[in-house]
Amino acid sequence: MDVGLEMEFLNGRLHIEADYFKKNTTDLLLNVAIPSYAGGGTQARNVGEIENKGFEFSIGGSPVVTGGFRWETNLNFSTLANKVISLGGLPRLGQGTGVGAGMSTTNEFMLIPGEPLGSYWGLKYLGTWKPNEADAAAKQGRVPGDPHYQDLNGDNSITTDDFQIIGRAFPKATGGWNNTFSYKGLTLNVFFNGVFGVDKLNYTRAAALSGSGDARQFILSEIRDYYRPGNETSDVPAFTKTYQPFTQSSRFLEDGSFVRLKNVSLSYNVPAGLMHNKATVRVFASATNLLTFTKYKGPDPESARVGSNTDTAIGIDYGSYPNAKQYTLGINLGF
Amino acid sequence: MKKLVILGMAALLTVGCKGYLEEDTTGLLYGGNVLSTQDGLESALTGAYRGLGNQWTYGFLHPSANAATIGSDDVTTHPASNKADWREFDQFNVSTTNQRSGAVYNGCYKAIQGANNVINNYAKTVGTKATIDIIAGEAFFIRGFSYYWLTRFYGNIPLVTAGEYSADLLTIKKSTPAEVYALIVEDLKKAETMLPNTRRDPGRPNAGSAKAFLADVYLTMAGWPLKQTDKYDLAAAKAKEVIDNRATYGFALMPTFAEVFANDPAVAIIPESVFQINGFTGGSGTANATYGNTTMPGEEGGWDDMFAELNFFKNFPEGPRKDATFRTQFGLGATTIPWQNSLTKHPYYKKWYIKGNIVTSSISLPSVMMRYPHVLTIYAEAKARGTGGPDQAAYDALNQVRLRGLPAGAKALAPGDGLTAAQFADAVVQERAWEFACERTRWFDLIRLEQVEAANAAKSPDDLQPIKPITKANYWFTLPYTDTSINPNL
């Protein structure tokens, strides 16, 4: 289903577009895991139904047209909510990324009817055990300063039975804002894009902060804040003999929302009269990824994922290469 | 010199759309077609071995099985670093996503699947009957061997005897250790009659290997959890059969302990090897990582994965065996430091150093899954705990192992020393601890004799401690989450 509205005002100087869509996809082809005792691996099966719905909104136009100056702008914004409707009878279905190297201990994503695609599966991190919680910590064999995970089933033991949905890998909304300013031969283009309401599982940070996988030392400056006498408010665990880290926890799940100045470019067409012959000359300077506004602690909230880069397993940052900042200077000559 | 190169055979599981596609399974290691020929059966068997040895992924060619058995008192690991999955075993806090025990689990079931394929089809194979029987005998051995590891790790497990996948397997229930052991004994009994006295390759079993493992299985069945004490006599008799026919099977006790652990990649098999899984650097994922890096200290470029527990080292009797077991001076160059001054402040296991102290994690050396002195000690202990108590042969068996490890001139134990049968049996168990230190043996001894708690109580306070008091629940690991999350009946 798609309902849309398109409007234009002021001789085309303002246009607005709005859409609402809802789409159900059935007979999804998903990889269903086979137990190791039965051969392991996965089996591609047609299971389940997914619902996608959302709004798309766009507003644009030419707010300023005066003299030789012109500003054209376009802002678009879309939301997406998806939901697993059914898994063909399966109560849930894990989807992993195969990060390996001691990082992922089990599937990072769990498909559960009623929940969105890209639901992170892991332990809920409650910070470090505090001095006044020593008794409760002791029941789990821990001491204050050790990582404190939510013991969902209350058996005083942190296991995969305590795993739950801890976040969402699909952004709630995305947007873009494009602007072009022109004055005589001069053109300035400024483009922002943004992603909102998304969690990223920062395995890169986890590896550098938990002594897991191939990283054997704590190598981020964040570790200086570790829990110790006088610094008991810290949620960076202490160095103890009962320390047991789980990388697949909300401790390393971060808000991956960002707004980024994706592109800015300035160009100038040298007036034809200035040249002796009939050459056309354009000089330009541009920069991509110049500014990023985010709370994400990794090098790049937008960087590529790892493992099985499919719709059902996204959003994990494990040593993924960040998008580069690029500066370009150029001259176009035409004869 | 022949080397068994285990090639990976991809068993292609295909899901056909019946009625749309007629499958021609020629060339696939699946279905009745291929297994009707002797070559096909042999290939399927090779695939079964692959489950036991896939470096870093599953099986026994990397230190996963070592990690999973460090709840014993001979081995520990780094208190920090990236050893969380190792510490879980030493501290009795094993998560269901632990990839170490998981690697053994996955590998054993891979091997079982391959073995099932051979076992369920060999009767229909056309070819030389003598050879087909050997192939099937090896498959029975592999299946018995794999289930033996599985039930000792996990207790109640899915007992799969089908070679082909069916949807029924997704809801299979667990079988009890009694049911699993019944199949293990049955398999090893078939293997001992079908296998030849001389192994076809260093990495394959012979009749003696099957008998030796059967003796070990009986010894374990006599202890926890089954406690079928009548099995002690069977264990002693079976071990005696191997000892009496050791020349036939090519087993021998080597003159010095140091020779056993020379770890020379040029030597494919040592006379003490009862059964081994060969590592080979020439293949893909076939090299062995249980030597070198894993048991070397950081000071020598090692990974500090496993090293000796302090009290175990302290109590270890002096002699050539102690000298060859432990590395106490670290440094590969001219200057060395004593273990007390090292970062982890523990002695390390020289046993797993490669000849020439090569620093690597990929080497052409075998994972020896049982040594001949193991058989000697099975006999000595089982005889002592069985009908009639230890005889002179039991003393001889123990003395052979014991005296080789002690300084020249050490006194042999004799019936006249006044040990009761129980004291003698305990002495054998202690001897096994020294002889097979860091060889994935002590953990299983402590379990079957219900001594895990006592052994861990005697740890040095400077070693890692159990996170919570040890109970019988810690004797087995919980089945891997990968499987319990799929099959609700597990």
Chai-1 contact restraints between the chains, C-beta under 6 A:
chainA,res_idxA,chainB,res_idxB,connection_type,confidence,min_distance_angstrom,max_distance_angstrom,comment,restraint_id
A,A33,B,I486,contact,1.0,0.0,6.0,A-B,restraint_1
A,P35,B,D483,contact,1.0,0.0,6.0,A-B,restraint_2
A,P35,B,I486,contact,1.0,0.0,6.0,A-B,restraint_3
A,P35,B,N487,contact,1.0,0.0,6.0,A-B,restraint_4
A,S36,B,N106,contact,1.0,0.0,6.0,A-B,restraint_5
A,S36,B,Y109,contact,1.0,0.0,6.0,A-B,restraint_6
A,S36,B,D483,contact,1.0,0.0,6.0,A-B,restraint_7
A,Y37,B,Y109,contact,1.0,0.0,6.0,A-B,restraint_8
A,Y37,B,P158,contact,1.0,0.0,6.0,A-B,restraint_9
A,Y37,B,V160,contact,1.0,0.0,6.0,A-B,restraint_10
A,A38,B,Y165,contact,1.0,0.0,6.0,A-B,restraint_11
A,A38,B,L169,contact,1.0,0.0,6.0,A-B,restraint_12
A,G39,B,L13,contact,1.0,0.0,6.0,A-B,restraint_13
A,G39,B,Q113,contact,1.0,0.0,6.0,A-B,restraint_14
A,G39,B,Y165,contact,1.0,0.0,6.0,A-B,restraint_15
A,T105,B,T97,contact,1.0,0.0,6.0,A-B,restraint_16
A,T106,B,T97,contact,1.0,0.0,6.0,A-B,restraint_17
A,T106,B,Y481,contact,1.0,0.0,6.0,A-B,restraint_18
A,G141,B,I467,contact,1.0,0.0,6.0,A-B,restraint_19
A,G141,B,K468,contact,1.0,0.0,6.0,A-B,restraint_20
A,T159,B,S95,contact,1.0,0.0,6.0,A-B,restraint_21
A,T159,B,T96,contact,1.0,0.0,6.0,A-B,restraint_22
A,T160,B,T96,contact,1.0,0.0,6.0,A-B,restraint_23
A,T160,B,T97,contact,1.0,0.0,6.0,A-B,restraint_24
A,T160,B,Y481,contact,1.0,0.0,6.0,A-B,restraint_25
A,G211,B,A80,contact,1.0,0.0,6.0,A-B,restraint_26
A,G211,B,S81,contact,1.0,0.0,6.0,A-B,restraint_27
A,G211,B,N82,contact,1.0,0.0,6.0,A-B,restraint_28
A,S212,B,N82,contact,1.0,0.0,6.0,A-B,restraint_29
A,R216,B,S81,contact,1.0,0.0,6.0,A-B,restraint_30
A,R216,B,N82,contact,1.0,0.0,6.0,A-B,restraint_31
A,K241,B,P79,contact,1.0,0.0,6.0,A-B,restraint_32
A,T242,B,I467,contact,1.0,0.0,6.0,A-B,restraint_33
A,P245,B,A84,contact,1.0,0.0,6.0,A-B,restraint_34
